[in-house]
Amino acid sequence: MRVRDLLAPGAPRLRLLAAEDELDRQVSGVMTTDLHDPGRYLHGGELVLTGMLWRTAPEDSERFVRTLAAGGAVALAAGEAEVGPVPEDLIEACRRHRMPLLAVPDDIAFSTLTEFIGRQVSADRAADLAALVDRHRMLVSAAKGGGLDAVLDLLGGDLDLDCWVLTPTGRVIAGPAEHLSAEDRDQLVRAHLAAQRQRRRPPHRARLVSGSYSLLPATARPEEGAALSDWVLAIAGDVTEWTTKRQQLAENLARLVAAERNRRDEGRRLRRRIADEVLTLLQRDADPAEISRTLYASSAMAARYEGTEPEPAASEGAWLVLSAEGTGLPEGAVRSILEEALTDTSDRALVAGAGTGAVVVLPAPTTAVPADALRELLGPLEAGLGSAGRITLGVSAPALEAGGLRGALEEARHARRIAAARVGRVCVAGPEELASHVLLLAAVPDEVRRAFRSRLLDKVIAYDIEHQADLVRTLEAFLRSDGSWTRCAAQLHVHVNTLRYRIGRIEELTGRDLSRLEDRVDFYLALELA
């Protein structure tokens, strides 16, 4: 029963004095006490009955109500038989702690109230059990007939309970998407991935501005790294406060979602074989006509799945190639992650993979998929990556025909090397960066880059550490100002003579001349490497 049932017709005659917004709380039992500190006897969910004999001064009310709130009590009923009307300080304390407060008139015995609550709770449990049996049967029937949306619609209509199935990147697989904002989805999947990485036992609880949610992994795959590509079941409310039978309903729903995910993965097997075949053709520089036929077969298969007809020129449009690599992730994880994440971008993406890497060939959208959009799409996965986990991804420019896919693959791989040279858990680089010095830096071996940076900057850094001279920051500002003394001095808020002294000291330490373009370029590259 809920607290509001104590105010319904037929209930003992009680008066509500505080926290009228908290009447939907679930009452699981009754505790009668006049102890000053009853906290150690509370287990959560109790309606506390008290004769207020613990109160000797107004400040006692705050302490007593604070103890009840910390112990999980759902409401307080104060009897007026012994000490008279409920005092104002107790009402105020209950308002502060959002604790529903009910006044029990002096002609109503606590035993009468206890018996009423006991009958209501027993009746609710019996009805709940019978209803749950029916709902389990209906869930199984809905899962066989209409898929996940039918299951979640059933729960929404029957229990007024919102549930969603989300991917780790926050895409809605099933459920009322309009009831969950993009920001909330992002926070929920990040909370789920962080909890999975920390190996916390589900259900995971997340408290957002919009309310509380319970998160259950919907997977039959316990292996490490699976959470980065598996679905998550999000349920409005805190299922840990539900009865045992209701919690079993949530767990069974998660199993149904996992079964649907596995069924969908079975349907992807043929598509994966085609993706691997396309990658093999590109790697051996096969005839473009052969590549085109394989792409057409992929488009035809996707069209049949969607119930549409494949376009005759489906393989002749523009295509993008993505190259990805995972660090600190198990083999196959990156492939599964991209299969799930890119469905939102294109349900015709071909994702091939071997080991810890993956290559994606997908129809180019009207505007090329920008690196920033992919970075934002994959951003939530950061919460599930360990301290050594990384995903780096490079994007090609659109290839206008199948014959250009081999070059697009090489372009994507070069872009991925640029992404790998950056700092971050999820790094993406696009084709626009292939025409800059960043590509050259990414292609240089690590030991060569370290030696180049060390020869130019080590003495300057050491001088800064010893003398607090700020030479490195001065050098950066000087190069950003294109060697303009006045602009650089203004940016640093120093006199031009001070700036000339610092630049002179850098030149003495390094043996370079910052009036020469070649030396400026070397310093710029060294700072980029740093």
Secondary structure as UniProt FT lines:
FT   HELIX           3..7
FT   TURN            9..10
FT   STRAND          15..18
FT   HELIX           20..22
FT   TURN            23..24
FT   STRAND          29..32
FT   HELIX           39..41
FT   STRAND          46..50
FT   TURN            53..54
FT   HELIX           59..71
FT   STRAND          75..79
FT   TURN            81..83
FT   HELIX           88..96
FT   TURN            97..98
FT   STRAND          101..104
FT   TURN            106..107
FT   HELIX           110..145
FT   HELIX           147..159
FT   STRAND          163..166
FT   TURN            168..169
FT   STRAND          172..174
FT   HELIX           177..179
FT   HELIX           182..197
FT   TURN            198..199
FT   STRAND          204..208
FT   TURN            209..210
FT   STRAND          211..218
FT   TURN            224..225
FT   HELIX           226..228
FT   STRAND          231..236
FT   HELIX           239..241
FT   HELIX           244..267
FT   HELIX           269..283
FT   TURN            284..285
FT   HELIX           288..306
FT   TURN            312..315
FT   STRAND          319..327
FT   TURN            331..332
FT   HELIX           333..341
FT   HELIX           342..344
FT   TURN            347..348
FT   STRAND          350..354
FT   TURN            355..356
FT   STRAND          357..363
FT   HELIX           371..378
FT   HELIX           379..384
FT   TURN            387..388
FT   STRAND          390..395
FT   HELIX           402..404
FT   HELIX           405..420
FT   STRAND          426..429
FT   HELIX           431..435
FT   HELIX           437..443
FT   HELIX           446..467
FT   HELIX           471..480
FT   TURN            481..483
FT   HELIX           485..492
FT   HELIX           496..510
FT   TURN            514..515
FT   HELIX           517..529
//
